[in-house]
Amino acid sequence: MARGPGSLAGVARRSTFVNLARNALRPSYLPVMLRKIKARLRPPNRDEALAWAFEHAESVESFGESLAPELWAEANHWADEFEPQAQSILSTIGVPLGGGGHHRLLYFLTRLTSPATVLETGVAAGWSSAAVLSALSTNGSGSLWSSDFPYFRLENPERYVGCVVPEELRDAWNLYIKGDRSNLAEILPKCGAISLFHYDSDKSYDGRTFAMDAVASHLTPECVIVCDDIDDNTWFRDWVLKRGGAYRVFERGGKYVGLVGL
Ligand SMILES: C[S@@+](CC[C@H](N)C(=O)[O-])C[C@H]1O[C@@H](n2cnc3c(N)ncnc32)[C@H](O)[C@@H]1O
């Protein structure tokens, strides 16, 4: 591929730089952007985290089938129908929005636990949001509270947040997009006791520590907690070993998801 200033790669790099600079000037963006840069300078213990996750991983299919085979089959059916619809929306948008969470597992857990309140951090295109909202709709009750921070390398990134979430499911959705620190301060006093919590936003060790400390007193005693990308650093391992009790680890596409509460 040509690499000169006029090449496609050169144009993409320039527009990413322009978007970063523009977004940094917007109110509330700069502090979150600076925290992310700082987190990237810290060694994340990724190899150690990956080895631990690999060693503890179990099959998500066996987990689902052993707990509730009919709901696991329903989750698979929902995901098989939803995936092509979401992919078709994403292909028309044409900008990379990162990978989604474990939407099949989240649909299953939402159906299994019938939560009144679900909290998630990290929305992006909205795979996880769509999974939870679809399952809540089938349950006939419950609401989803989501905290996101738009991808600041894109131009006007707010327009892409939750783009795969079907319009008819949005009544049960409360979406906040100013970053976890600001969003959780607004959400937590309003949302009620949380019985399903999906963490998929700031993957740094500090970001995870901040969010879990912030939400801890708002979780029901039976709350199911799902953490995505636990192989990015040793936060999940350190947290579950410190709190004691059971935990589970599932592999998905070479990445790992952690779960407590079941
Ligand atoms: C991996 S994506 C989430 C994927 C989503 N759960 C899904 O299933 O489609 C991570 C999202 O978290 C957002 N994010 C990153 N840092 C954040 C922060 N400090 N506060 C809130 N959201 C953040 C990213 O911009 C991105 O939108």
The ligand as an SDF file (V2000), in Angstrom:
LIG
                    3D

 27 29  0  0  0  0  0  0  0  0999 V2000
  -15.6150   -2.6110   23.9170 C   0  0  0  0  0  0  0  0  0  0  0  0
  -16.6160   -1.2160   23.6900 S   0  0  0  0  0  0  0  0  0  0  0  0
  -18.1660   -1.7240   24.3550 C   0  0  0  0  0  0  0  0  0  0  0  0
  -18.8230   -2.7660   23.5320 C   0  0  0  0  0  0  0  0  0  0  0  0
  -20.2840   -2.9680   23.9120 C   0  0  0  0  0  0  0  0  0  0  0  0
  -20.4330   -3.4550   25.2680 N   0  0  0  0  0  0  0  0  0  0  0  0
  -20.9490   -3.9100   22.9390 C   0  0  0  0  0  0  0  0  0  0  0  0
  -21.2790   -5.0540   23.3330 O   0  0  0  0  0  0  0  0  0  0  0  0
  -21.1490   -3.5280   21.7750 O   0  0  0  0  0  0  0  0  0  0  0  0
  -16.0520   -0.1280   24.9210 C   0  0  0  0  0  0  0  0  0  0  0  0
  -16.8250    1.1780   25.0030 C   0  0  0  0  0  0  0  0  0  0  0  0
  -16.5030    1.8060   26.2460 O   0  0  0  0  0  0  0  0  0  0  0  0
  -16.2250    3.1610   26.0080 C   0  0  0  0  0  0  0  0  0  0  0  0
  -15.3770    3.6900   27.0800 N   0  0  0  0  0  0  0  0  0  0  0  0
  -14.0460    3.6910   27.1660 C   0  0  0  0  0  0  0  0  0  0  0  0
  -13.6490    4.3350   28.2780 N   0  0  0  0  0  0  0  0  0  0  0  0
  -14.7640    4.7520   28.9100 C   0  0  0  0  0  0  0  0  0  0  0  0
  -15.0230    5.4720   30.1060 C   0  0  0  0  0  0  0  0  0  0  0  0
  -14.0370    5.9270   30.8620 N   0  0  0  0  0  0  0  0  0  0  0  0
  -16.2970    5.7090   30.4410 N   0  0  0  0  0  0  0  0  0  0  0  0
  -17.3300    5.2450   29.6770 C   0  0  0  0  0  0  0  0  0  0  0  0
  -17.1360    4.5640   28.5310 N   0  0  0  0  0  0  0  0  0  0  0  0
  -15.8740    4.3220   28.1490 C   0  0  0  0  0  0  0  0  0  0  0  0
  -15.5420    3.1440   24.6320 C   0  0  0  0  0  0  0  0  0  0  0  0
  -15.4720    4.4240   24.0550 O   0  0  0  0  0  0  0  0  0  0  0  0
  -16.4650    2.1820   23.9100 C   0  0  0  0  0  0  0  0  0  0  0  0
  -17.5990    2.8490   23.4360 O   0  0  0  0  0  0  0  0  0  0  0  0
  1  2  1  0
  2  3  1  0
  2 10  1  0
  3  4  1  0
  4  5  1  0
  5  6  1  0
  5  7  1  0
  7  8  2  0
  7  9  1  0
 10 11  1  0
 11 12  1  0
 11 26  1  0
 12 13  1  0
 13 14  1  0
 13 24  1  0
 14 15  1  0
 14 23  1  0
 15 16  2  0
 16 17  1  0
 17 18  1  0
 17 23  2  0
 18 19  1  0
 18 20  2  0
 20 21  1  0
 21 22  2  0
 22 23  1  0
 24 25  1  0
 24 26  1  0
 26 27  1  0
M  CHG  2   2   1   9  -1
M  END
$$$$
